Amino acid sequence: MRVIESSELIINPDGSIFHLHLKPENLADKVILVGDPGRVDTVANFFDTKEISVSNREFKTVTGTYKGKRVTVLSTGIGTDNIDIVVNELDALVNIDLKTRTEKADKKKLTLVRLGTSGALQPEIDLGSFVMTEISVGFDGLLNFYANRNDISDLEMEEAFLKHTSWNPQCAKPYFCKSSPKLVKLFSDFTIPGVTISAPGFYGPQGRVLRLPLADPKLNDKIVDFNYKGRKITNFEMESSAINGLSLLLGHDAVTICTIIANRVIKDATKDYKPYINSLIEKTLDKLATLE
């Protein structure tokens, strides 16, 4: 059995994992992921009880209970590079013995639900609506560094997208990963099913122009027009692809639900999206409380 080297799995002097500063007993099986550390308290304020609160850098965690079920809320910061840290360390907390540095024989499955904000890419998607990612498209390239990437990707949809967009070979090759069918079904009654692009940036990678011109000024138009077996790209965000991809490789259930705060096609944005966010949080917690 492989003993994982200290350089590969860094444990803090108090026994917590390196970036998240969490110990295995701090983590619930149901985890809500948010980007903004400030939103952790927004979610945790819905909890009935709170047992721990831990912060390190952009990673803030609160674990408590909601309607009798133990739940963790954790901030990831922005981007799939942070998700690489978060998902790997969450998995290590439950599936690696941190004392012996060996993989556990019996694996635990986590439920990971990202709640975020997003910009819509189809004109009919209303501001304030909730888009649930059924398929996430990774523009970030993260999953290309891991073995078995093709085994969990929709290669036919990927190929159709590359052809449709005349994909720039200087960019990372996009990957298409599905969300957990169980979680898609769980949240289907208050969400719009979506195909979501995770971009590796907020400006150029999402087609925004300030002072720098774009390598492909028509890319967003091609994205909006893409149609694969009746499925269109619905929205942009920055984390769901890595959450889906890593969760599929590691054996966890994952899904992303985003509040639409802007529509990139009709050039409109909501002035106050906090009430929508609060509604999404409560609806999500209510559904998670029904899971065993």
Secondary structure, DSSP 4 states (H G I P E B T S, - for coil): -PPPPTTTS-B-TTS-BTTT---GGG--SEEEEES-HHHHHHHHTT-SEEEEEEEETTEEEEEEEETTEEEEEEE--SSHHHHHHHHHHHHHHHHEETTTTEE-SS----EEEEEEEEEESSTTSPTT-EEEEEEEEESS-GGGGSTTTGGGS-HHHHHHHHHHHT--TTSPPPEEEEPPHHHHHHTGGGSEEEEEEE-S-SSGGGT--SSSPPS-TTHHHHHHH-EETTEE--EEESSHHHHHHHHHHHT-EEEEEEEEEEETTTTEE-S--HHHHHHHHHHHHHHHTT--
